[in-house]
Amino acid sequence: MPREDEFEELAEHELSGAHAATQRFTPEQLIACERCLRANAPTRMNCLYCGAALPSTAQSTALRRPVLKKLEEWEQGFNVVLLPRAGRELTPEEVGVAASLLRLDAARLVEIVEARRALPLARASSVAEGELILKRLGALGLAAEVFADDELLRQPARIRALTLGEDALVCWPTLDAEPRRVAWSEVFLLVRGRVVTKRVEVEERRGQLKGRSEIVEVREIASDEAVLDIHAAAETGDECFRVMADNFDYSCLGADKRLLARENFVTLVETLRARAPSAAFDDEYVSSRALLSAAWPPAERTESLGLRRERPGRLNTEAATVVTNEAQFTRYSRLRRRLALRGRG
């Protein structure tokens, strides 16, 4: 994210926090932290000073609000997912209350609700925060559920080749690895999407006498690859296999194999759907990406590439920033799996 956007977001957060701080509470309403004994506003769930969980009272329970701080990808999160609802439409006042609670734009919240699909609303930092959001949304007539990152971010097994047998699908992680066999009747869900990755490499020349660095070169590489998750409930346990379109051996297609990977990928998906007719097929990830990004933005990381010698006595520093939606797609696919298993049960 550009630094200007980071500063703008921080300023908005500070302004909202300053606005919240203008609310006055009586000494009787303040909550004392059991660890550091300092008084906190009854709207807080954790101590402002030491971070410990604050005790709950009947009065503070009605006033508490989730913090919903931005979590890093490596932090354990708890995802609040809106479940499809039927019934009356939300009033503008209810939309405003829910949007304020979730730190979402009201128009985007309306889009998510009107999609009539299970979509994420927020990524909380604790179970207690997630349950508080569920309670507040329930009062507005919105049904939701919390799913932990431990469940939604379990990585599928990447496979490089398939064998399409008469009664089973054989998955090969690599050509020399032990294959994994799954009966066609156990394949219950296919989820198709796209993994978009952008890599920006920046080479900088160090300024003289600790001056500002000068950008020497910027290199940008982007990829857009089709992906398919094959979900199965095999005898050995629930399994998920991932096919990346550009890193797959399509020999299993036989005479139907074509020259281009994108054509072969479409044929493979059609073949799998024909072999596993009872499996559900989800192809709505791409159309849902904008709505998913509200709670599950693409992951971004920056890594150092070390030093590069430009000429004797002149060293430049290199760094790469990678932005990808693969973790977002994994969460989406795992969520569809959970919901499909419920229907299957």
C-alpha positions as CSV (number, residue, x, y, z in Angstrom):
1,M,0.0,0.0,0.0
2,P,1.4,3.5,-0.8
3,R,2.6,5.4,2.2
4,E,0.1,8.3,1.4
5,D,-2.8,5.8,1.7
6,E,-1.4,4.5,5.0
7,F,-1.2,8.0,6.4
8,E,-4.7,8.8,5.2
9,E,-6.1,5.6,6.7
10,L,-4.3,6.4,10.0
11,A,-5.6,9.9,10.1
12,E,-9.2,8.6,9.5
13,H,-8.7,6.1,12.4
14,E,-7.4,8.8,14.7
15,L,-10.2,11.1,13.8
16,S,-12.8,8.4,14.5
17,G,-11.0,7.6,17.8
18,A,-11.0,11.3,18.8
19,H,-14.7,11.5,18.0
20,A,-15.4,8.5,20.2
21,A,-13.3,10.0,23.0
22,T,-15.6,13.0,23.2
23,Q,-18.3,10.7,24.8
24,R,-18.4,11.2,28.5
25,F,-18.8,8.5,31.2
26,T,-19.4,8.8,34.9
27,P,-16.9,7.3,37.3
28,E,-19.4,4.5,38.1
29,Q,-19.5,3.6,34.4
30,L,-15.8,3.2,34.0
31,I,-14.3,-0.4,34.1
32,A,-11.2,-1.1,36.2
33,C,-8.6,-3.4,34.7
34,E,-8.0,-6.4,37.0
35,R,-4.3,-6.4,36.0
36,C,-3.2,-2.8,36.2
37,L,-6.2,-1.4,38.1
38,R,-6.6,1.6,35.7
39,A,-10.0,2.9,34.6
40,N,-11.2,2.3,31.1
41,A,-14.2,3.4,29.1
42,P,-17.0,0.8,29.2
43,T,-16.9,0.7,25.4
44,R,-13.6,-1.1,25.4
45,M,-13.0,-4.9,25.5
46,N,-9.3,-4.7,26.4
47,C,-7.4,-2.4,28.7
48,L,-6.1,0.7,27.0
49,Y,-2.9,0.6,29.0
50,C,-1.8,-3.1,29.4
51,G,-4.0,-4.9,26.8
52,A,-5.6,-7.3,29.3
53,A,-9.2,-8.4,28.8
54,L,-11.6,-6.2,30.8
55,P,-14.3,-7.7,33.0
56,S,-17.8,-7.6,31.6
57,T,-20.7,-6.0,33.5
58,A,-24.4,-5.7,32.6
59,Q,-23.8,-2.0,31.7
60,S,-20.6,-2.4,29.7
61,T,-22.0,-5.3,27.7
62,A,-24.5,-3.0,26.1
63,L,-21.9,-0.3,25.4
64,R,-19.0,-2.4,24.1
65,R,-17.9,-2.0,20.5
66,P,-15.4,-4.2,18.6
67,V,-12.0,-2.6,17.8
68,L,-11.5,-4.4,14.5
69,K,-7.9,-3.4,14.1
70,K,-6.2,-4.4,10.9
71,L,-4.5,-7.8,11.3
72,E,-1.4,-9.0,9.6
73,E,-1.6,-12.2,7.5
74,W,0.5,-14.0,10.1
75,E,-1.8,-13.1,13.0
76,Q,-4.5,-15.5,14.1
77,G,-7.9,-14.0,13.1
78,F,-11.5,-14.9,13.5
79,N,-13.6,-14.3,10.4
80,V,-17.2,-13.0,10.8
81,V,-19.2,-14.4,7.8
82,L,-22.6,-13.1,6.9
83,L,-25.0,-16.0,6.1
84,P,-27.6,-15.7,3.4
85,R,-30.8,-14.2,4.7
86,A,-34.4,-13.9,3.6
87,G,-37.0,-11.6,4.9
88,R,-37.4,-7.8,5.2
89,E,-34.9,-5.4,3.9
90,L,-32.7,-3.4,6.3
91,T,-33.8,0.1,6.9
92,P,-31.2,2.9,6.2
93,E,-30.8,3.4,9.9
94,E,-30.0,-0.3,10.4
95,V,-27.5,-0.2,7.5
96,G,-25.9,2.8,9.1
97,V,-25.6,1.1,12.5
98,A,-24.2,-2.1,11.0
99,A,-21.7,-0.3,8.8
100,S,-20.4,1.8,11.7
101,L,-20.1,-1.4,13.8
102,L,-18.1,-3.2,11.0
103,R,-16.1,-0.1,9.9
104,L,-17.5,-0.7,6.4
105,D,-18.9,1.7,3.8
106,A,-22.7,1.6,3.9
107,A,-23.0,1.1,0.1
108,R,-20.5,-1.9,0.3
109,L,-22.4,-3.4,3.2
110,V,-25.7,-3.2,1.2
111,E,-23.9,-5.0,-1.8
112,I,-22.8,-7.8,0.5
113,V,-26.2,-8.2,2.1
114,E,-28.0,-8.1,-1.3
115,A,-25.6,-10.7,-2.8
116,R,-27.5,-13.4,-0.8
117,R,-24.3,-15.4,-0.3
118,A,-22.1,-16.3,2.6
119,L,-19.5,-13.5,2.5
120,P,-17.0,-12.1,5.1
121,L,-17.8,-8.9,7.0
122,A,-14.8,-8.6,9.3
123,R,-11.7,-10.3,10.6
124,A,-11.7,-10.0,14.4
125,S,-8.6,-10.5,16.6
126,S,-10.3,-12.7,19.2
127,V,-13.3,-15.0,19.7
128,A,-14.8,-12.5,22.2
129,E,-14.7,-9.8,19.6
130,G,-16.2,-12.0,17.0
131,E,-19.0,-13.1,19.3
132,L,-19.7,-9.4,20.2
133,I,-20.2,-8.7,16.4
134,L,-22.5,-11.6,16.1
135,K,-24.7,-10.4,18.9
136,R,-24.9,-6.8,17.5
137,L,-25.7,-8.1,14.0
138,G,-28.3,-10.5,15.4
139,A,-30.1,-7.6,17.0
140,L,-30.4,-6.1,13.5
141,G,-31.7,-9.3,12.0
142,L,-28.5,-10.4,10.3
143,A,-27.3,-13.9,10.8
144,A,-23.6,-14.5,10.9
145,E,-21.0,-17.1,12.0
146,V,-17.4,-17.0,13.1
147,F,-14.7,-19.1,11.3
148,A,-11.1,-19.3,12.6
149,D,-8.1,-18.7,10.4
150,D,-6.8,-22.1,11.5
151,E,-9.7,-23.6,9.5
152,L,-10.0,-21.3,6.5
153,L,-6.2,-21.0,5.8
154,R,-5.4,-24.7,5.8
155,Q,-3.3,-25.0,2.6
156,P,-4.5,-27.6,0.0
157,A,-2.2,-30.1,-1.5
158,R,-0.9,-28.8,-4.9
159,I,-1.0,-31.5,-7.6
160,R,1.0,-31.6,-10.8
161,A,-0.9,-34.4,-12.6
162,L,-4.1,-36.5,-12.5
163,T,-5.1,-40.0,-13.5
164,L,-8.8,-40.2,-14.5
165,G,-9.8,-43.8,-13.6
166,E,-13.1,-45.5,-14.1
167,D,-14.1,-45.3,-10.4
168,A,-11.5,-43.0,-8.9
169,L,-9.4,-39.9,-9.3
170,V,-5.7,-40.3,-8.6
171,C,-3.8,-37.2,-7.6
172,W,0.0,-36.8,-8.1
173,P,1.7,-34.1,-6.0
174,T,4.8,-34.8,-8.1
175,L,5.6,-37.4,-10.6
176,D,7.8,-39.4,-8.2
177,A,5.6,-38.9,-5.0
178,E,3.1,-41.3,-3.6
179,P,-0.2,-40.7,-5.4
180,R,-3.5,-40.1,-3.5
181,R,-6.6,-41.9,-4.6
182,V,-10.1,-40.5,-4.2
183,A,-13.3,-42.2,-5.3
184,W,-15.4,-40.1,-7.7
185,S,-18.4,-40.4,-5.3
186,E,-16.3,-38.6,-2.6
187,V,-15.6,-35.6,-4.8
188,F,-18.3,-33.2,-3.5
189,L,-17.1,-29.7,-4.5
190,L,-15.1,-28.0,-7.2
191,V,-14.2,-24.3,-6.7
192,R,-12.7,-22.4,-9.7
193,G,-11.0,-19.0,-9.4
194,R,-8.0,-17.0,-10.4
195,V,-4.8,-16.2,-8.5
196,V,-3.4,-12.7,-9.4
197,T,0.1,-11.9,-8.3
198,K,2.0,-8.6,-8.8
199,R,5.7,-8.3,-8.0
200,V,7.4,-4.9,-8.0
201,E,11.2,-4.8,-7.7
202,V,12.8,-1.5,-6.8
203,E,16.6,-0.8,-7.1
204,E,17.7,2.2,-5.1
205,R,21.1,4.1,-5.0
206,R,22.1,5.3,-1.6
207,G,22.4,9.0,-1.4
208,Q,25.6,10.8,-0.6
209,L,26.2,11.7,3.1
210,K,23.0,10.0,4.2
211,G,20.9,11.9,1.8
212,R,17.6,10.6,0.2
213,S,18.0,7.4,-1.8
214,E,17.5,7.6,-5.6
215,I,15.4,5.1,-7.5
216,V,17.6,3.6,-10.2
217,E,15.2,1.0,-11.7
218,V,11.7,-0.4,-11.1
219,R,10.7,-3.8,-12.5
220,E,7.1,-5.0,-12.4
221,I,5.9,-8.6,-13.1
222,A,2.3,-9.6,-13.0
223,S,0.6,-13.0,-13.4
224,D,-3.0,-14.0,-13.7
225,E,-3.4,-17.8,-13.4
226,A,-6.6,-20.0,-13.3
227,V,-6.9,-22.2,-10.3
228,L,-9.2,-25.1,-9.3
229,D,-9.7,-26.6,-5.9
230,I,-11.0,-30.2,-5.7
231,H,-12.6,-31.0,-2.4
232,A,-13.2,-34.6,-1.4
233,A,-14.2,-36.5,1.7
234,A,-12.0,-39.6,1.3
235,E,-11.8,-42.6,3.6
236,T,-8.6,-41.2,5.1
237,G,-10.2,-37.9,5.9
238,D,-11.3,-34.6,4.3
239,E,-8.9,-33.6,1.6
240,C,-8.4,-30.7,-0.8
241,F,-6.3,-30.7,-4.0
242,R,-5.3,-27.6,-5.9
243,V,-4.6,-27.4,-9.7
244,M,-2.7,-24.3,-10.9
245,A,-3.4,-24.0,-14.6
246,D,0.2,-23.0,-15.7
247,N,1.9,-25.7,-13.6
248,F,0.0,-28.8,-14.5
249,D,0.6,-31.8,-16.7
250,Y,-2.6,-32.2,-18.9
251,S,-1.6,-35.7,-20.2
252,C,-4.7,-37.1,-18.5
253,L,-6.9,-35.4,-21.2
254,G,-5.5,-37.8,-23.8
255,A,-6.7,-36.9,-27.3
256,D,-8.5,-33.9,-26.0
257,K,-5.3,-32.2,-25.0
258,R,-4.6,-28.9,-26.8
259,L,-1.6,-26.7,-27.2
260,L,-2.6,-23.8,-24.8
261,A,-2.8,-24.3,-21.0
262,R,-6.0,-22.1,-20.8
263,E,-7.8,-24.4,-23.2
264,N,-6.7,-27.5,-21.4
265,F,-7.8,-26.1,-18.1
266,V,-11.3,-25.5,-19.3
267,T,-11.4,-29.0,-20.7
268,L,-10.1,-30.4,-17.4
269,V,-12.8,-28.7,-15.4
270,E,-15.5,-30.0,-17.8
271,T,-14.1,-33.5,-17.6
272,L,-14.0,-33.5,-13.8
273,R,-17.6,-32.2,-13.6
274,A,-18.7,-35.0,-15.9
275,R,-16.9,-37.7,-14.0
276,A,-18.2,-36.4,-10.6
277,P,-21.8,-35.3,-11.4
278,S,-22.9,-35.1,-7.8
279,A,-20.2,-32.5,-7.0
280,A,-21.3,-28.9,-6.6
281,F,-19.5,-26.4,-8.8
282,D,-18.6,-22.9,-7.5
283,D,-17.5,-20.4,-10.2
284,E,-18.4,-17.1,-8.4
285,Y,-15.1,-16.2,-6.8
286,V,-14.0,-13.8,-9.6
287,S,-17.3,-11.9,-9.4
288,S,-17.1,-11.8,-5.6
289,R,-13.6,-10.5,-5.3
290,A,-14.5,-6.9,-4.7
291,L,-16.9,-7.9,-1.8
292,L,-14.3,-10.3,-0.3
293,S,-11.7,-7.6,-0.2
294,A,-13.6,-5.6,2.5
295,A,-12.5,-8.2,5.1
296,W,-9.9,-10.3,3.2
297,P,-7.7,-7.8,1.2
298,P,-5.0,-9.2,-1.0
299,A,-1.8,-10.1,1.1
300,E,1.2,-7.9,0.6
301,R,4.8,-8.5,1.7
302,T,8.1,-6.8,1.1
303,E,11.4,-8.6,1.1
304,S,15.0,-7.5,0.7
305,L,16.9,-8.7,-2.3
306,G,20.2,-7.6,-0.8
307,L,22.9,-5.4,-2.5
308,R,23.7,-5.1,-6.2
309,R,27.1,-3.8,-7.4
310,E,26.5,-1.1,-10.0
311,R,30.3,-0.4,-10.4
312,P,33.4,-0.6,-8.2
313,G,32.6,1.3,-5.0
314,R,28.9,1.8,-5.8
315,L,26.3,-0.6,-4.2
316,N,22.6,-0.4,-4.7
317,T,19.9,-1.9,-2.5
318,E,17.1,-4.0,-4.0
319,A,13.7,-4.9,-2.5
320,A,10.6,-6.6,-3.9
321,T,7.0,-6.0,-2.9
322,V,4.6,-8.9,-3.7
323,V,0.8,-8.6,-3.7
324,T,-1.3,-11.7,-4.2
325,N,-4.9,-12.9,-3.6
326,E,-4.0,-16.6,-3.1
327,A,-4.8,-16.5,0.6
328,Q,-8.1,-14.8,-0.1
329,F,-9.0,-17.5,-2.6
330,T,-8.0,-20.2,0.0
331,R,-10.3,-18.7,2.6
332,Y,-13.1,-18.5,0.0
333,S,-12.6,-22.1,-1.1
334,R,-12.4,-23.4,2.5
335,L,-15.6,-21.5,3.4
336,R,-17.5,-23.0,0.5
337,R,-16.2,-26.4,1.6
338,R,-17.6,-25.9,5.1
339,L,-21.0,-24.9,3.8
340,A,-21.1,-27.7,1.3
341,L,-20.3,-30.3,3.9
342,R,-23.2,-29.1,5.9
343,G,-25.5,-29.6,3.0
344,R,-23.9,-33.0,2.3
345,G,-24.5,-34.0,5.9
